[in-house]
Amino acid sequence: MRIGIEIEYWLVDTDGNLRPADEVIAACEGVDSEMVTPLLEVKTPPCDSLAELTAVLGDRLGRVRDEARVRDKRLVPLGTPLSDERLPRRTSSRLAVQHAVLGDDLGHAGYCAGAHLHFEQTSVADQLRVLTALDPAFALVNTTPYYRGRRVTACARPLAYRRLCYRSVPEYGQLWRYPESAAEWRERVRRRFDAFVDAAAERGVDPDTVESEFSPCDAVWAPVCLRDDLGAGTVEWRTPDAASPLELCRLAADAVRIVETAVEDGTRIGDGNDGDGSLSLPPFATLRARVDAAIERGLAAPPVEEHLSRFGFDPDEYRPFGEEIGGRERLDADDARRIRLRAADRLERDVERLRGTATPQTGVSRG
């Protein structure tokens, strides 16, 4: 199964102040701009193995880090920029359409940085189901409890992105229920796109403009997306924070093994064991409760740790940065700058180690 990764990182100066990323983006292959100017996205092509993914990511991140360094800038792996300062937003027809539909809530997306894993489509329904069930895994790589200067919850980015940015249209940004089939999921995507076009039209946006800027596959920003518009097609897992690269590689290793098990053995919904050897997934209502617990308490919530362990994750192998920095209720500008620099130190250590890192070996429980 081929796999790729996209990671959004903040750019800061050597004092920890957020800075525009345009020069670094222009100097590097496989790096794109994002909604706000201090944010960039590092992308790998599809890779045939985790070893290849690790090597390619290490090479690309090393080049981006070097281009930033010669400009006295640093990359910061945080799910939010921590502070409440104004972030300069880019302008585009695409963003104008999104703003027409979401209104001012779209602004929350500019304060969120995530990582996206792309899995080659094989057994699509099983991949969609199992990646949905793995959603609480964002707690394993949670980077911050802070959003716009305040401690808001254990895992701040999923709260801001899902509950604030998409609160008026939750079907576009929150977790979808398990599908019965890939065809059913594609029909959901088609209906959501039609509704998106209609909502934009109600706010004065010409449907042709919407369809020139969006495809059905990229007009949904839920934690699990089916991307038929990318080459041979991928299932995209948008759950993690923009964490440090070694943590994300470990998460990718665990996720790939679990997804491969689901593809090989199949999946079933329910905690009972019917003896067919397929991978059991919790009922969706149970899963939703565990996702909420993960947002609110992270790995400190026993149901979250039990859920992840059951799938074969070892929470003790992860060191969520968010658990190291959550001691105070509010952050001032100096606090935010200091924490950004600590996170930048962690990324730079990871980049130096990345190419020599062995792929972690993990197991999977079949329930």
C-alpha positions in Angstrom: 0.0 0.0 0.0 1.5 3.3 -1.1 1.5 6.1 1.4 2.2 9.9 1.4 2.1 12.7 4.0 1.5 16.4 4.1 2.4 18.5 7.1 1.7 22.1 7.8 4.3 24.0 9.8 4.5 27.6 11.1 7.5 29.8 10.2 9.0 32.0 12.9 12.1 34.1 13.3 14.9 33.3 15.8 12.9 35.2 18.5 9.8 33.0 17.9 7.8 35.7 16.1 5.5 34.4 13.3 6.8 35.5 9.9 5.6 35.1 6.2 6.7 31.9 4.6 6.7 33.0 0.9 10.4 33.1 0.3 10.9 29.6 1.8 8.0 28.2 -0.2 9.3 29.6 -3.4 12.8 28.1 -2.8 11.6 24.6 -2.1 10.2 21.7 -4.1 7.1 20.0 -2.7 6.1 23.0 -0.4 2.8 24.9 -0.8 1.3 28.0 0.8 -1.6 27.8 3.1 -4.5 30.1 4.2 -2.3 32.4 6.3 1.1 33.7 5.4 3.2 32.2 8.3 2.0 28.7 7.4 3.5 26.3 4.8 2.8 22.7 3.8 5.5 20.1 3.2 4.4 17.3 0.9 5.8 14.0 -0.1 4.9 12.0 -3.3 3.3 8.6 -2.8 5.9 6.2 -1.4 6.1 2.4 -1.7 7.1 1.8 1.9 7.4 3.5 5.3 11.2 3.4 4.9 10.9 5.4 1.6 8.4 7.8 3.2 10.8 8.4 6.1 13.7 9.1 3.8 11.8 11.4 1.5 10.3 13.3 4.3 13.6 13.7 6.0 15.2 15.0 2.8 12.4 17.4 2.1 12.2 18.7 5.6 16.0 19.1 5.7 15.9 21.2 2.6 13.1 23.4 3.9 14.8 23.7 7.3 18.0 24.8 5.5 16.2 27.4 3.4 14.5 28.7 6.5 17.8 28.8 8.4 19.7 30.9 5.8 16.9 33.4 6.2 17.1 33.3 10.0 13.8 31.5 10.2 12.7 28.2 11.8 9.9 25.6 11.4 7.5 25.1 14.3 5.4 21.9 14.7 2.3 23.1 16.5 -1.4 22.5 15.9 -2.1 26.2 16.7 0.2 29.2 16.9 -0.7 29.5 20.6 -1.3 33.3 20.6 -4.2 35.5 19.7 -2.3 37.8 17.3 -3.8 38.6 13.9 -2.5 36.3 11.2 -2.4 37.8 7.7 -4.7 35.9 5.4 -4.1 35.2 1.7 -6.8 36.1 -0.8 -8.1 33.9 -3.6 -11.3 33.0 -5.3 -11.2 29.6 -3.5 -11.1 31.3 -0.1 -13.8 33.7 -1.1 -16.1 30.8 -1.9 -15.4 29.1 1.4 -16.0 32.4 3.3 -19.3 32.8 1.5 -20.4 29.4 2.9 -18.8 29.4 6.4 -18.8 33.1 7.1 -16.4 34.4 9.7 -16.0 31.0 11.2 -13.6 30.2 8.4 -11.1 32.4 10.2 -10.6 29.6 12.8 -9.0 27.4 10.0 -6.2 29.9 9.7 -5.2 29.2 13.3 -5.0 25.4 12.8 -2.1 23.3 11.4 -2.5 19.6 10.8 -0.9 16.6 9.1 -2.6 14.5 6.4 -1.7 10.9 5.7 -2.7 9.5 2.2 -3.3 5.8 1.8 -3.5 4.2 -1.6 -7.1 3.0 -2.3 -7.3 -0.8 -2.0 -10.3 -2.0 0.0 -11.9 1.4 0.2 -14.8 0.7 2.5 -12.6 -1.1 5.1 -10.1 1.7 4.9 -12.7 4.4 5.4 -14.1 2.5 8.4 -10.9 1.8 10.1 -9.5 5.3 9.7 -12.8 6.6 11.1 -12.3 4.3 14.1 -8.7 5.5 14.6 -9.8 9.2 14.9 -9.0 9.5 18.7 -5.3 8.9 17.7 -4.9 12.7 17.5 -4.3 12.5 21.2 -1.0 10.5 20.6 0.5 13.5 18.7 -1.4 16.4 20.4 0.8 19.5 20.3 -1.1 22.1 22.3 -4.0 22.7 24.7 -3.8 26.4 23.8 -5.9 28.4 21.2 -5.6 32.1 20.8 -3.9 32.6 24.1 -6.1 30.4 26.3 -6.0 26.9 27.5 -9.3 25.6 26.0 -9.1 21.8 26.2 -6.5 19.1 26.2 -6.3 18.9 22.4 -6.9 22.4 21.0 -6.6 22.0 17.2 -9.4 19.5 16.7 -11.7 21.6 18.9 -11.0 24.8 17.0 -11.1 23.1 13.5 -14.1 20.9 14.0 -16.3 22.6 16.6 -15.6 26.3 15.8 -14.7 26.5 12.1 -17.4 24.0 11.0 -20.0 24.6 13.8 -22.6 25.9 11.3 -22.0 23.1 8.8 -20.7 20.2 10.8 -21.1 17.7 7.9 -18.2 19.4 6.1 -15.6 19.3 8.9 -16.6 16.7 11.5 -16.3 12.9 11.6 -18.7 11.0 9.3 -20.3 7.7 10.4 -19.0 4.4 9.0 -20.0 3.7 5.4 -21.7 0.5 4.3 -19.8 0.7 1.0 -17.4 2.9 -1.0 -20.4 3.7 -3.3 -22.4 5.0 -0.3 -19.5 7.2 0.8 -19.1 8.6 -2.7 -22.8 9.4 -2.8 -22.5 11.3 0.5 -19.6 13.3 -1.0 -21.7 14.1 -4.1 -24.6 15.3 -2.0 -22.4 17.4 0.2 -20.8 19.0 -2.9 -24.3 19.8 -4.4 -25.3 21.4 -1.1 -22.0 23.4 -1.0 -22.7 24.7 -4.5 -26.3 25.6 -3.5 -25.2 27.3 -0.2 -22.6 29.4 -2.1 -25.3 30.3 -4.7 -27.6 31.5 -2.0 -24.9 33.9 -0.9 -24.3 35.3 -4.4 -21.6 33.0 -5.7 -22.0 31.8 -9.2 -22.1 27.9 -9.4 -19.6 28.0 -12.2 -17.2 29.8 -10.0 -17.6 27.1 -7.3 -17.1 24.3 -9.7 -14.0 25.9 -11.2 -12.4 26.1 -7.7 -13.6 22.9 -6.1 -14.2 19.3 -7.0 -16.5 17.1 -4.9 -13.5 15.4 -3.3 -11.9 18.7 -2.1 -15.0 20.4 -0.9 -15.1 18.2 2.3 -12.7 18.8 5.1 -13.8 16.0 7.5 -11.1 13.9 9.4 -11.4 11.1 6.8 -11.8 11.9 3.1 -12.0 9.9 -0.1 -9.8 11.5 -2.7 -10.6 10.2 -6.2 -9.0 13.3 -7.6 -5.4 12.4 -6.7 -3.8 10.0 -9.3 -5.1 6.5 -8.7 -6.9 7.7 -5.6 -6.2 7.8 -1.9 -8.0 7.7 1.4 -6.9 10.7 3.3 -6.6 10.7 7.1 -6.6 14.3 8.4 -6.7 13.5 12.1 -3.2 14.4 13.5 -1.8 17.8 14.5 1.2 19.2 12.7 3.5 17.4 15.2 7.2 16.8 15.1 8.2 14.5 12.2 9.4 11.5 14.1 6.2 11.4 16.1 4.3 11.5 12.8 6.4 8.8 11.3 5.7 6.6 14.3 2.0 7.3 14.0 2.2 6.5 10.2 3.8 3.2 11.0 1.1 2.3 13.4 -1.7 3.4 11.2 -0.3 1.6 8.1 -0.2 -1.7 10.0 -3.7 -1.3 11.3 -5.1 -0.3 7.9 -3.3 -3.2 6.2 -4.9 -5.5 8.8 -8.3 -4.1 8.0 -7.7 -4.5 4.3 -6.5 -8.1 4.7 -9.1 -9.3 7.3 -12.0 -7.0 6.7 -13.9 -5.0 9.3 -17.1 -5.3 11.3 -19.0 -2.9 13.5 -19.5 -4.0 17.1 -17.5 -5.0 20.1 -18.6 -8.7 20.0 -16.6 -11.4 18.4 -18.4 -13.3 15.7 -15.4 -15.5 15.0 -14.7 -14.5 11.4 -11.3 -12.9 12.2 -12.3 -9.5 11.0 -11.2 -6.3 12.8 -13.9 -5.1 15.1 -14.7 -1.4 15.3 -16.8 0.2 18.1 -20.3 1.4 17.3 -20.2 4.9 16.0 -22.0 6.4 19.0 -19.2 4.9 21.2 -16.6 6.2 18.9 -18.0 9.7 19.0 -17.9 9.6 22.8 -14.2 8.6 22.7 -13.4 11.3 20.2 -15.0 13.9 22.6 -13.0 12.4 25.5 -9.8 12.7 23.5 -10.5 16.4 22.7 -11.3 17.2 26.3 -8.7 15.0 28.2 -6.3 13.6 25.6 -4.5 10.4 26.7 -5.5 11.1 30.3 -9.0 9.8 29.5 -9.0 6.0 30.3 -11.4 5.2 27.4 -9.1 6.9 25.0 -6.0 5.0 26.1 -8.0 1.7 26.1 -9.4 2.4 22.6 -6.0 3.1 21.1 -4.3 0.2 22.9 -7.0 -2.1 21.6 -6.0 -1.3 18.0 -2.3 -1.9 18.7 -1.0 1.6 19.5 1.3 1.8 22.5 0.6 5.2 24.1 3.7 4.9 26.2 5.8 5.2 23.0 4.5 8.7 22.3 5.5 11.9 23.9 2.7 14.5 23.0 4.2 17.9 23.2 0.9 19.3 24.3 1.2 17.4 27.6 4.5 19.1 28.3 3.3 22.7 28.0 -0.2 22.8 29.5 0.6 24.2 33.0 -1.1 27.6 32.8 -4.5 28.9 31.8 -3.3 31.8 29.7 -0.3 32.6 27.5 1.1 36.0 26.8 3.1 36.9 23.7 6.4 36.0 25.4 5.1 32.6 26.5 4.0 31.8 23.0 7.3 32.8 21.5 9.2 30.6 24.0 7.1 27.6 23.4 7.3 28.0 19.6 11.1 27.9 19.9 11.0 24.8 22.1 8.9 23.1 19.5 11.3 24.3 16.8 14.2 22.7 18.7 12.3 19.4 18.7 11.6 19.5 15.0 15.3 20.2 14.2 16.4 17.3 16.4 14.0 15.1 14.6 15.2 16.2 11.1 18.7 15.3 12.1 17.6 11.8 13.2 14.9 11.1 10.6 16.8 9.4 7.9 18.4 6.9 10.3 15.2 6.1 12.2 13.9 2.5 12.0 10.3 2.0 11.3 8.6 1.0 14.7 7.1 -2.5 14.9 3.6 -2.6 16.3 0.8 -5.1 16.8 -2.9 -5.0 16.1 -5.7 -6.4 18.3 -8.6 -7.9 16.3 -11.1 -7.6 19.2 
